[in-house]
């Protein structure tokens, strides 16, 4: 089965969190202009596009990106569709969550806000109650299809602190419009930036065969 790229392409002028510097992607050397080689320069926040949050992002003294277990970067994952226009809530979580699961939430962000050229303050986020339930279930990774797992004006710190404080790694800025609810193999590789509170990542999904399928 083919891989589904669920990463946000990096480009100049893309949507960033309010207050972050704009993304700058520029070709500074060009063979077509007579230079000896092509060279691209980029400047951006570590929390731009598809990226991962390390505990250090919201926890004083928290671990940096270099501590992320490599085994967590690939393996089984579950895409869960949530139709609530405001937040992922505790009752949206399946009752059979298992310790160590990777859970990705597909919301209206993927079909509405991800297509907007402007930052959307009303993006769907993971509520503090849902984050507490995820922590209680012992999941290992939580993903969301906008720039933050916590809301812009509600549960921003609370959700991050609950998930990161429980040792749950967070991936944000996913593009899940093409990923139907179900079980997948996830490949998510953040840049290795020692001591960083986050890092850009490339994320891919591949559907897993259904039980009993030939």
MDAnalysis code that builds the backbone (N, CA, C; Angstrom):
import MDAnalysis as mda
import numpy as np

u = mda.Universe.empty(642, n_residues=214, atom_resindex=np.repeat(np.arange(214), 3), trajectory=True)
u.add_TopologyAttr("name", ["N", "CA", "C"] * 214)
u.add_TopologyAttr("resid", np.arange(1, 215))
u.add_TopologyAttr("resname", ["UNK", "UNK", "UNK", "UNK", "UNK", "UNK", "UNK", "UNK", "UNK", "UNK", "UNK", "UNK", "UNK", "UNK", "UNK", "UNK", "UNK", "UNK", "UNK", "UNK", "UNK", "UNK", "UNK", "UNK", "UNK", "UNK", "UNK", "UNK", "UNK", "UNK", "UNK", "UNK", "UNK", "UNK", "UNK", "UNK", "UNK", "UNK", "UNK", "UNK", "UNK", "UNK", "UNK", "UNK", "UNK", "UNK", "UNK", "UNK", "UNK", "UNK", "UNK", "UNK", "UNK", "UNK", "UNK", "UNK", "UNK", "UNK", "UNK", "UNK", "UNK", "UNK", "UNK", "UNK", "UNK", "UNK", "UNK", "UNK", "UNK", "UNK", "UNK", "UNK", "UNK", "UNK", "UNK", "UNK", "UNK", "UNK", "UNK", "UNK", "UNK", "UNK", "UNK", "UNK", "UNK", "UNK", "UNK", "UNK", "UNK", "UNK", "UNK", "UNK", "UNK", "UNK", "UNK", "UNK", "UNK", "UNK", "UNK", "UNK", "UNK", "UNK", "UNK", "UNK", "UNK", "UNK", "UNK", "UNK", "UNK", "UNK", "UNK", "UNK", "UNK", "UNK", "UNK", "UNK", "UNK", "UNK", "UNK", "UNK", "UNK", "UNK", "UNK", "UNK", "UNK", "UNK", "UNK", "UNK", "UNK", "UNK", "UNK", "UNK", "UNK", "UNK", "UNK", "UNK", "UNK", "UNK", "UNK", "UNK", "UNK", "UNK", "UNK", "UNK", "UNK", "UNK", "UNK", "UNK", "UNK", "UNK", "UNK", "UNK", "UNK", "UNK", "UNK", "UNK", "UNK", "UNK", "UNK", "UNK", "UNK", "UNK", "UNK", "UNK", "UNK", "UNK", "UNK", "UNK", "UNK", "UNK", "UNK", "UNK", "UNK", "UNK", "UNK", "UNK", "UNK", "UNK", "UNK", "UNK", "UNK", "UNK", "UNK", "UNK", "UNK", "UNK", "UNK", "UNK", "UNK", "UNK", "UNK", "UNK", "UNK", "UNK", "UNK", "UNK", "UNK", "UNK", "UNK", "UNK", "UNK", "UNK", "UNK", "UNK", "UNK", "UNK", "UNK", "UNK", "UNK", "UNK", "UNK", "UNK", "UNK", "UNK"])
u.atoms.positions = np.array([
    [0.845, -1.200, 0.000],
    [0.000, 0.000, 0.000],
    [0.877, 1.244, 0.000],
    [0.416, 2.283, -0.670],
    [1.214, 3.489, -0.826],
    [1.149, 4.362, 0.425],
    [2.204, 5.137, 0.607],
    [2.265, 6.079, 1.715],
    [1.439, 7.320, 1.397],
    [0.808, 7.872, 2.415],
    [0.080, 9.140, 2.324],
    [0.916, 10.192, 3.038],
    [1.303, 11.227, 2.321],
    [2.078, 12.290, 2.939],
    [1.129, 13.207, 3.698],
    [1.293, 13.296, 5.006],
    [0.406, 14.124, 5.827],
    [1.158, 15.325, 6.399],
    [2.227, 15.720, 5.697],
    [3.016, 16.865, 6.124],
    [2.544, 18.133, 5.429],
    [2.768, 19.263, 6.060],
    [2.485, 20.560, 5.467],
    [3.729, 21.034, 4.710],
    [3.635, 21.286, 3.405],
    [4.805, 21.752, 2.658],
    [5.302, 23.105, 3.186],
    [6.614, 23.232, 3.322],
    [7.195, 24.493, 3.780],
    [7.325, 25.455, 2.605],
    [6.833, 26.667, 2.792],
    [6.930, 27.675, 1.738],
    [6.850, 29.063, 2.362],
    [7.423, 30.004, 1.694],
    [7.359, 31.381, 2.178],
    [5.909, 31.840, 2.244],
    [5.576, 32.586, 3.290],
    [4.236, 33.140, 3.420],
    [3.207, 32.191, 3.992],
    [3.604, 30.975, 4.400],
    [2.636, 30.042, 4.945],
    [2.141, 30.511, 6.315],
    [1.033, 29.955, 6.762],
    [0.433, 30.339, 8.043],
    [1.357, 29.938, 9.187],
    [1.552, 30.879, 10.123],
    [2.333, 30.610, 11.333],
    [1.528, 31.045, 12.545],
    [1.956, 30.574, 13.711],
    [1.318, 30.995, 14.957],
    [1.539, 32.496, 15.148],
    [0.507, 33.245, 15.568],
    [0.661, 34.684, 15.761],
    [1.858, 35.011, 16.653],
    [2.715, 35.905, 16.180],
    [3.912, 36.292, 16.910],
    [5.166, 35.606, 16.417],
    [5.010, 34.463, 15.733],
    [6.169, 33.794, 15.141],
    [6.652, 34.578, 13.920],
    [7.945, 34.484, 13.652],
    [8.474, 35.113, 12.447],
    [7.909, 34.439, 11.205],
    [7.726, 35.202, 10.129],
    [7.259, 34.590, 8.877],
    [8.262, 33.556, 8.370],
    [7.745, 32.586, 7.635],
    [8.614, 31.587, 7.019],
    [9.294, 32.207, 5.797],
    [10.592, 31.941, 5.683],
    [11.364, 32.457, 4.565],
    [12.097, 31.300, 3.914],
    [11.718, 30.994, 2.680],
    [12.390, 29.971, 1.892],
    [12.890, 30.652, 0.622],
    [14.205, 30.689, 0.444],
    [14.776, 31.436, -0.666],
    [15.920, 30.646, -1.310],
    [15.939, 30.643, -2.617],
    [17.061, 30.038, -3.332],
    [18.136, 31.109, -3.490],
    [19.195, 30.954, -2.732],
    [20.246, 31.980, -2.711],
    [21.337, 31.731, -3.747],
    [21.461, 30.492, -4.218],
    [22.406, 30.164, -5.282],
    [21.642, 29.400, -6.349],
    [21.938, 29.660, -7.625],
    [21.173, 29.047, -8.691],
    [22.072, 28.717, -9.880],
    [21.992, 27.471, -10.336],
    [22.722, 27.081, -11.542],
    [22.258, 27.885, -12.740],
    [20.954, 28.175, -12.797],
    [20.418, 28.921, -13.933],
    [20.939, 30.351, -13.973],
    [21.338, 30.882, -12.807],
    [21.901, 32.235, -12.769],
    [23.414, 32.239, -12.945],
    [23.985, 31.058, -13.130],
    [25.415, 30.984, -13.329],
    [26.214, 30.617, -12.101],
    [25.547, 30.332, -10.981],
    [26.265, 29.914, -9.774],
    [26.772, 28.481, -9.941],
    [27.688, 28.083, -9.082],
    [28.285, 26.753, -9.179],
    [27.333, 25.640, -8.736],
    [26.322, 25.989, -7.959],
    [25.384, 24.990, -7.446],
    [24.098, 25.683, -7.024],
    [23.053, 24.877, -6.774],
    [21.803, 25.382, -6.207],
    [21.900, 25.347, -4.690],
    [21.377, 26.362, -4.033],
    [21.401, 26.421, -2.574],
    [20.140, 27.117, -2.082],
    [19.437, 26.468, -1.155],
    [18.219, 27.025, -0.580],
    [18.463, 27.378, 0.879],
    [18.016, 28.558, 1.260],
    [18.124, 29.016, 2.642],
    [16.725, 29.150, 3.206],
    [16.558, 28.751, 4.482],
    [15.247, 28.911, 5.094],
    [15.387, 29.423, 6.525],
    [14.367, 30.139, 6.960],
    [14.309, 30.647, 8.326],
    [12.879, 30.510, 8.814],
    [12.723, 29.963, 10.033],
    [11.378, 29.751, 10.558],
    [11.467, 29.335, 12.018],
    [10.338, 29.375, 12.703],
    [10.228, 28.841, 14.050],
    [10.256, 27.324, 13.986],
    [10.702, 26.697, 15.065],
    [10.690, 25.233, 15.143],
    [9.269, 24.686, 15.202],
    [8.281, 25.554, 15.433],
    [6.885, 25.135, 15.555],
    [6.080, 25.605, 14.347],
    [6.657, 25.428, 13.176],
    [6.032, 25.835, 11.925],
    [5.615, 24.614, 11.126],
    [4.458, 24.701, 10.460],
    [4.020, 23.587, 9.637],
    [3.863, 22.321, 10.464],
    [4.178, 21.187, 9.857],
    [4.145, 19.926, 10.593],
    [5.372, 19.865, 11.488],
    [5.135, 19.727, 12.781],
    [6.246, 19.760, 13.736],
    [5.884, 18.964, 14.982],
    [6.882, 18.693, 15.790],
    [6.668, 17.993, 17.048],
    [7.008, 18.893, 18.223],
    [6.275, 18.693, 19.306],
    [6.542, 19.382, 20.570],
    [7.305, 18.452, 21.500],
    [8.375, 18.953, 22.080],
    [9.069, 18.232, 23.137],
    [8.524, 18.702, 24.486],
    [8.703, 17.928, 25.547],
    [8.241, 18.360, 26.872],
    [8.742, 19.750, 27.247],
    [9.926, 20.093, 26.802],
    [10.534, 21.382, 27.117],
    [9.684, 22.568, 26.650],
    [8.793, 22.331, 25.678],
    [7.990, 23.411, 25.108],
    [7.131, 24.106, 26.168],
    [6.566, 23.325, 27.108],
    [5.697, 23.918, 28.125],
    [6.107, 23.565, 29.549],
    [7.087, 22.705, 29.710],
    [7.471, 22.258, 31.043],
    [8.863, 22.763, 31.389],
    [8.975, 23.511, 32.459],
    [10.280, 23.988, 32.907],
    [11.168, 22.796, 33.239],
    [12.331, 22.756, 32.646],
    [13.232, 21.635, 32.858],
    [12.858, 20.393, 32.085],
    [11.876, 20.500, 31.188],
    [11.439, 19.345, 30.407],
    [12.487, 18.905, 29.407],
    [12.354, 17.682, 28.940],
    [13.309, 17.101, 28.006],
    [13.205, 17.756, 26.634],
    [14.334, 17.782, 25.926],
    [14.390, 18.352, 24.587],
    [14.138, 17.313, 23.513],
    [14.160, 17.766, 22.274],
    [13.826, 16.895, 21.151],
    [14.751, 15.694, 21.039],
    [15.995, 15.836, 21.485],
    [16.945, 14.730, 21.322],
    [16.587, 13.516, 22.169],
    [15.656, 13.674, 23.099],
    [15.291, 12.556, 23.973],
    [14.134, 11.731, 23.428],
    [13.569, 12.134, 22.295],
    [12.449, 11.372, 21.755],
    [12.901, 9.962, 21.381],
    [12.239, 8.932, 21.878],
    [12.642, 7.560, 21.566],
    [12.499, 7.270, 20.072],
    [13.545, 6.818, 19.402],
    [13.432, 6.503, 17.965],
    [12.324, 5.504, 17.667],
    [12.066, 4.579, 18.587],
    [11.037, 3.568, 18.351],
    [9.647, 4.176, 18.251],
    [9.476, 5.389, 18.788],
    [8.173, 6.033, 18.744],
    [7.916, 6.704, 17.400],
    [8.963, 6.905, 16.612],
    [8.843, 7.646, 15.361],
    [8.170, 6.849, 14.255],
    [8.073, 5.551, 14.415],
    [7.403, 4.737, 13.410],
    [6.678, 3.583, 14.094],
    [5.546, 3.225, 13.514],
    [4.779, 2.131, 14.084],
    [3.289, 2.341, 13.897],
    [2.478, 1.475, 14.475],
    [1.024, 1.553, 14.303],
    [0.456, 2.866, 14.855],
    [-0.543, 3.381, 14.170],
    [-1.225, 4.606, 14.599],
    [-2.696, 4.490, 14.227],
    [-3.492, 5.306, 14.886],
    [-4.921, 5.303, 14.613],
    [-5.384, 6.723, 14.294],
    [-6.072, 6.885, 13.157],
    [-6.694, 8.158, 12.808],
    [-8.135, 8.127, 13.293],
    [-8.490, 9.112, 14.106],
    [-9.831, 9.209, 14.671],
    [-10.485, 10.483, 14.150],
    [-11.640, 10.357, 13.512],
    [-12.369, 11.509, 13.000],
    [-13.266, 12.078, 14.092],
    [-13.213, 13.389, 14.254],
    [-14.028, 14.096, 15.252],
    [-14.780, 15.205, 14.535],
    [-16.118, 15.198, 14.636],
    [-16.900, 16.195, 13.916],
    [-17.303, 17.394, 14.763],
    [-16.896, 17.425, 16.007],
    [-17.198, 18.572, 16.862],
    [-16.515, 19.817, 16.280],
    [-17.227, 20.938, 16.123],
    [-16.632, 22.119, 15.509],
    [-15.737, 22.923, 16.450],
    [-15.659, 22.512, 17.701],
    [-14.891, 23.284, 18.680],
    [-13.686, 22.516, 19.202],
    [-13.894, 21.302, 19.681],
    [-12.809, 20.596, 20.364],
    [-12.987, 19.089, 20.315],
    [-11.876, 18.398, 20.447],
    [-11.894, 16.961, 20.707],
    [-12.201, 16.796, 22.192],
    [-13.269, 16.083, 22.516],
    [-13.699, 15.956, 23.901],
    [-13.534, 14.511, 24.367],
    [-13.602, 14.322, 25.642],
    [-13.335, 12.992, 26.200],
    [-14.260, 11.930, 25.616],
    [-15.510, 12.283, 25.352],
    [-16.444, 11.268, 24.849],
    [-16.173, 10.892, 23.395],
    [-15.297, 11.646, 22.710],
    [-14.921, 11.277, 21.347],
    [-13.875, 10.172, 21.309],
    [-13.253, 9.897, 22.429],
    [-12.174, 8.912, 22.450],
    [-12.736, 7.501, 22.461],
    [-12.155, 6.604, 21.670],
    [-12.619, 5.212, 21.705],
    [-12.324, 4.581, 23.045],
    [-13.153, 3.640, 23.429],
    [-12.995, 3.015, 24.737],
    [-11.900, 1.971, 24.790],
    [-11.302, 1.668, 23.639],
    [-10.290, 0.610, 23.612],
    [-8.877, 1.151, 23.389],
    [-8.630, 2.392, 23.798],
    [-7.271, 2.923, 23.706],
    [-6.327, 2.078, 24.550],
    [-5.135, 1.855, 24.020],
    [-4.175, 1.017, 24.707],
    [-2.905, 1.807, 25.034],
    [-2.213, 1.432, 26.093],
    [-0.940, 2.090, 26.413],
    [0.022, 2.000, 25.226],
    [0.692, 3.111, 24.951],
    [1.665, 3.142, 23.866],
    [1.094, 3.461, 22.501],
    [-0.215, 3.696, 22.398],
    [-0.818, 3.992, 21.097],
    [-0.405, 5.358, 20.576],
    [-0.434, 5.460, 19.250],
    [-0.258, 6.739, 18.557],
    [-1.628, 7.119, 18.006],
    [-2.130, 8.287, 18.391],
    [-3.486, 8.702, 18.039],
    [-3.437, 10.024, 17.301],
    [-4.044, 10.063, 16.112],
    [-4.087, 11.276, 15.296],
    [-5.546, 11.697, 15.113],
    [-5.856, 12.951, 15.405],
    [-7.228, 13.435, 15.304],
    [-7.432, 14.212, 14.010],
    [-8.383, 13.735, 13.209],
    [-8.774, 14.439, 11.988],
    [-10.057, 15.205, 12.264],
    [-9.999, 16.515, 12.125],
    [-11.128, 17.385, 12.427],
    [-11.445, 18.260, 11.219],
    [-12.359, 19.206, 11.419],
    [-12.683, 20.127, 10.337],
    [-11.488, 20.998, 9.968],
    [-10.465, 21.020, 10.822],
    [-9.262, 21.770, 10.470],
    [-8.704, 21.328, 9.121],
    [-8.753, 20.019, 8.857],
    [-8.138, 19.476, 7.645],
    [-8.828, 19.946, 6.373],
    [-10.132, 20.201, 6.449],
    [-10.872, 20.582, 5.245],
    [-11.245, 22.061, 5.207],
    [-11.127, 22.746, 6.332],
    [-11.505, 24.163, 6.385],
    [-10.292, 25.038, 6.681],
    [-9.740, 24.922, 7.873],
    [-8.701, 25.851, 8.299],
    [-7.366, 25.630, 7.597],
    [-7.045, 24.381, 7.249],
    [-5.770, 24.131, 6.584],
    [-5.724, 24.758, 5.194],
    [-6.864, 25.053, 4.641],
    [-6.923, 25.619, 3.294],
    [-6.985, 27.143, 3.302],
    [-7.054, 27.729, 4.486],
    [-7.142, 29.178, 4.587],
    [-5.743, 29.802, 4.620],
    [-5.540, 30.904, 3.917],
    [-4.235, 31.568, 3.941],
    [-4.000, 32.375, 5.213],
    [-5.008, 32.440, 6.075],
    [-4.897, 33.224, 7.308],
    [-5.017, 32.317, 8.528],
    [-4.361, 32.713, 9.600],
    [-4.434, 31.947, 10.835],
    [-5.867, 31.961, 11.365],
    [-6.345, 30.776, 11.760],
    [-7.711, 30.632, 12.274],
    [-7.669, 30.449, 13.788],
    [-8.166, 31.428, 14.517],
    [-8.172, 31.332, 15.973],
    [-9.158, 30.281, 16.476],
    [-10.151, 29.938, 15.666],
    [-11.185, 29.006, 16.113],
    [-10.922, 27.577, 15.631],
    [-9.669, 27.206, 15.478],
    [-9.353, 25.840, 15.065],
    [-9.791, 24.846, 16.147],
    [-10.043, 23.623, 15.725],
    [-10.441, 22.559, 16.650],
    [-9.202, 22.070, 17.396],
    [-9.318, 21.937, 18.703],
    [-8.195, 21.561, 19.556],
    [-8.586, 20.380, 20.438],
    [-7.647, 19.889, 21.225],
    [-7.911, 18.814, 22.175],
    [-8.203, 19.448, 23.533],
    [-9.381, 19.203, 24.075],
    [-9.763, 19.799, 25.353],
    [-8.931, 19.234, 26.492],
    [-8.916, 19.952, 27.604],
    [-8.154, 19.480, 28.761],
    [-8.701, 18.162, 29.289],
    [-10.033, 17.970, 29.202],
    [-10.625, 16.711, 29.663],
    [-10.188, 15.551, 28.774],
    [-10.162, 15.783, 27.459],
    [-9.715, 14.726, 26.550],
    [-8.234, 14.437, 26.744],
    [-7.448, 15.478, 26.970],
    [-6.015, 15.255, 27.181],
    [-5.779, 14.458, 28.463],
    [-6.580, 14.716, 29.490],
    [-6.452, 13.940, 30.729],
    [-6.815, 12.477, 30.491],
    [-7.842, 12.238, 29.676],
    [-8.233, 10.865, 29.371],
    [-7.159, 10.163, 28.547],
    [-6.546, 10.877, 27.617],
    [-5.461, 10.306, 26.815],
    [-4.269, 9.955, 27.700],
    [-3.963, 10.857, 28.639],
    [-2.868, 10.589, 29.564],
    [-3.196, 9.381, 30.446],
    [-4.451, 9.298, 30.888],
    [-4.852, 8.175, 31.721],
    [-4.786, 6.851, 30.985],
    [-5.008, 6.891, 29.661],
    [-4.954, 5.667, 28.864],
    [-3.523, 5.261, 28.552],
    [-2.580, 6.181, 28.764],
    [-1.180, 5.856, 28.546],
    [-0.741, 5.882, 27.096],
    [-1.446, 6.671, 26.251],
    [-1.016, 6.751, 24.858],
    [0.366, 7.389, 24.788],
    [1.068, 7.136, 23.695],
    [2.449, 7.602, 23.572],
    [2.591, 8.839, 22.711],
    [1.669, 9.031, 21.749],
    [1.776, 10.154, 20.814],
    [0.374, 10.615, 20.450],
    [0.204, 11.933, 20.379],
    [-1.066, 12.532, 19.972],
    [-0.789, 13.526, 18.857],
    [-1.559, 13.434, 17.781],
    [-1.414, 14.357, 16.668],
    [-2.706, 15.091, 16.390],
    [-2.576, 16.296, 15.812],
    [-3.732, 17.131, 15.495],
    [-3.470, 17.828, 14.168],
    [-4.542, 18.208, 13.474],
    [-4.416, 18.790, 12.145],
    [-4.468, 20.317, 12.143],
    [-3.821, 20.936, 13.104],
    [-3.563, 22.380, 13.045],
    [-2.310, 22.656, 13.862],
    [-1.977, 23.919, 14.035],
    [-0.682, 24.285, 14.598],
    [-0.545, 24.067, 16.092],
    [-1.627, 23.701, 16.770],
    [-1.533, 23.494, 18.214],
    [-2.532, 22.448, 18.667],
    [-2.100, 21.613, 19.595],
    [-3.001, 20.616, 20.179],
    [-3.926, 21.266, 21.200],
    [-3.503, 22.394, 21.767],
    [-4.340, 23.169, 22.670],
    [-4.962, 24.335, 21.941],
    [-6.065, 24.855, 22.448],
    [-6.776, 25.923, 21.760],
    [-6.054, 27.256, 21.803],
    [-6.474, 28.155, 20.939],
    [-5.844, 29.477, 20.878],
    [-6.140, 30.285, 22.138],
    [-7.388, 30.266, 22.577],
    [-7.768, 31.030, 23.766],
    [-8.288, 30.154, 24.895],
    [-8.389, 28.861, 24.645],
    [-8.888, 27.926, 25.659],
    [-8.001, 26.679, 25.697],
    [-7.579, 26.306, 26.887],
    [-6.836, 25.056, 27.107],
    [-5.500, 24.985, 26.371],
    [-4.920, 26.109, 26.049],
    [-3.612, 26.068, 25.381],
    [-2.560, 25.460, 26.298],
    [-2.354, 26.084, 27.452],
    [-1.350, 25.583, 28.382],
    [-1.798, 24.282, 29.038],
    [-3.067, 24.220, 29.424],
    [-3.556, 23.046, 30.164],
    [-3.393, 21.758, 29.361],
    [-3.778, 21.798, 28.088],
    [-3.674, 20.598, 27.261],
    [-2.224, 20.208, 27.032],
    [-1.390, 21.177, 26.711],
    [0.027, 20.881, 26.510],
    [0.665, 20.312, 27.783],
    [0.398, 20.955, 28.899],
    [1.013, 20.498, 30.148],
    [0.553, 19.086, 30.512],
    [-0.722, 18.792, 30.269],
    [-1.236, 17.462, 30.600],
    [-0.587, 16.391, 29.731],
    [-0.555, 16.615, 28.429],
    [0.017, 15.624, 27.520],
    [1.527, 15.499, 27.701],
    [2.215, 16.619, 27.624],
    [3.677, 16.566, 27.733],
    [4.111, 16.107, 29.117],
    [3.352, 16.498, 30.142],
    [3.683, 16.084, 31.497],
    [3.496, 14.591, 31.717],
    [2.659, 13.958, 30.885],
    [2.439, 12.518, 30.980],
    [3.411, 11.734, 30.103],
    [4.353, 12.453, 29.487],
    [5.313, 11.785, 28.624],
    [4.788, 11.498, 27.233],
    [3.695, 12.170, 26.846],
    [3.106, 11.992, 25.521],
    [3.747, 12.983, 24.557],
    [4.269, 12.477, 23.457],
    [4.835, 13.353, 22.438],
    [3.725, 13.870, 21.543],
    [3.865, 15.102, 21.084],
    [2.802, 15.782, 20.347],
    [3.296, 16.147, 18.950],
    [2.482, 15.836, 17.950],
    [2.772, 16.269, 16.583],
    [1.612, 17.129, 16.107],
    [1.949, 18.294, 15.566],
    [0.947, 19.291, 15.178],
    [1.143, 19.682, 13.713],
    [0.112, 20.301, 13.144],
    [0.197, 20.755, 11.763],
    [0.093, 19.641, 10.743],
    [-0.600, 18.558, 11.083],
    [-0.770, 17.456, 10.146],
    [-1.817, 17.793, 9.083],
    [-1.682, 17.176, 7.924],
    [-2.651, 17.305, 6.842],
    [-3.358, 15.965, 6.710],
    [-4.560, 15.864, 7.268],
    [-5.228, 14.563, 7.354],
    [-6.460, 14.433, 6.463],
    [-6.666, 15.375, 5.552],
    [-7.862, 15.320, 4.701],
    [-7.931, 14.027, 3.893],
    [-6.791, 13.489, 3.501],
    [-6.765, 12.287, 2.665],
    [-6.681, 11.002, 3.478],
    [-6.709, 11.116, 4.796],
    [-6.570, 9.942, 5.667],
    [-7.921, 9.599, 6.287],
    [-8.537, 8.546, 5.810],
    [-9.809, 8.100, 6.376],
    [-9.574, 7.547, 7.776],
    [-10.587, 7.591, 8.630],
    [-10.437, 6.997, 9.961],
    [-10.028, 5.531, 9.845],
    [-9.147, 5.118, 10.703],
    [-8.707, 3.736, 10.660],
    [-7.305, 3.575, 11.197],
    [-6.739, 2.409, 10.950],
    [-5.422, 2.073, 11.484],
    [-4.369, 2.138, 10.374],
    [-3.231, 2.684, 10.744],
    [-2.165, 2.945, 9.790],
    [-0.810, 2.601, 10.397],
    [0.174, 2.608, 9.520],
    [1.565, 2.660, 9.956],
    [2.012, 4.110, 9.823],
    [2.532, 4.672, 10.898],
    [2.982, 6.064, 10.907],
    [4.495, 6.114, 10.841],
    [4.991, 7.034, 10.012],
    [6.409, 7.359, 9.986],
    [6.510, 8.861, 10.204],
    [7.088, 9.272, 11.323],
    [7.176, 10.693, 11.672],
    [8.582, 10.965, 12.186],
    [9.373, 11.699, 11.403],
    [10.775, 11.926, 11.732],
    [11.045, 13.411, 11.945],
    [11.152, 13.839, 13.206],
    [11.507, 15.235, 13.482],
    [13.008, 15.450, 13.320],
    [13.380, 16.678, 13.033],
    [14.798, 17.010, 12.970],
    [15.429, 16.839, 14.346],
    [16.655, 16.386, 14.365],
    [17.383, 16.211, 15.620],
    [18.047, 17.534, 15.989],
    [17.408, 18.277, 16.898],
    [17.920, 19.569, 17.351],
    [18.111, 19.464, 18.862],
    [19.319, 19.172, 19.318],
    [19.549, 18.960, 20.756],
    [19.089, 20.142, 21.602],
    [18.338, 19.839, 22.649],
    [17.882, 20.858, 23.578],
    [16.692, 21.667, 23.107],
    [16.208, 21.415, 21.891],
    [15.119, 22.225, 21.343],
    [13.775, 21.835, 21.948],
    [12.862, 22.797, 21.977],
    [11.508, 22.570, 22.484],
    [10.576, 22.008, 21.425],
    [11.055, 21.918, 20.203],
    [10.261, 21.366, 19.117],
    [11.117, 21.244, 17.877],
    [10.548, 20.659, 16.822],
    [11.301, 20.493, 15.587],
    [10.361, 20.206, 14.432],
    [10.661, 20.748, 13.244],
    [9.891, 20.383, 12.058],
    [9.993, 18.883, 11.813],
    [8.941, 18.316, 11.193],
    [8.911, 16.869, 10.985],
    [8.286, 16.543, 9.635],
    [8.670, 15.408, 9.113],
    [8.014, 14.839, 7.935],
    [7.185, 13.668, 8.431],
    [5.922, 13.623, 8.048],
    [5.018, 12.581, 8.541],
    [4.316, 11.892, 7.384],
    [4.279, 10.568, 7.447],
    [3.652, 9.748, 6.414],
    [2.783, 8.680, 7.064],
    [1.717, 8.310, 6.367],
    [0.847, 7.222, 6.812],
    [0.719, 6.190, 5.705],
    [0.641, 4.915, 6.116],
    [0.358, 3.846, 5.171],
    [-0.709, 2.961, 5.779],
    [-1.833, 2.731, 5.077],
    [-2.905, 1.913, 5.661],
    [-2.418, 0.517, 6.018],
    [-2.871, 0.038, 7.148],
    [-2.570, -1.332, 7.558],
    [-3.651, -2.267, 7.027],
    [-3.295, -3.456, 6.627],
    [-4.315, -4.396, 6.153],
    [-5.350, -4.665, 7.236],
    [-6.589, -4.748, 6.841],
    [-7.642, -5.072, 7.785],
    [-7.526, -6.535, 8.221],
    [-7.855, -6.804, 9.473],
    [-7.788, -8.200, 9.926],
    [-8.593, -9.114, 9.024],
    [-7.957, -10.207, 8.617],
    [-8.643, -11.156, 7.762],
    [-8.513, -10.872, 6.281],
    [-7.924, -9.690, 5.936],
    [-7.761, -9.360, 4.527],
    [-6.671, -10.223, 3.913],
    [-6.841, -10.554, 2.644],
    [-5.863, -11.409, 1.958],
    [-4.581, -10.641, 1.677],
])
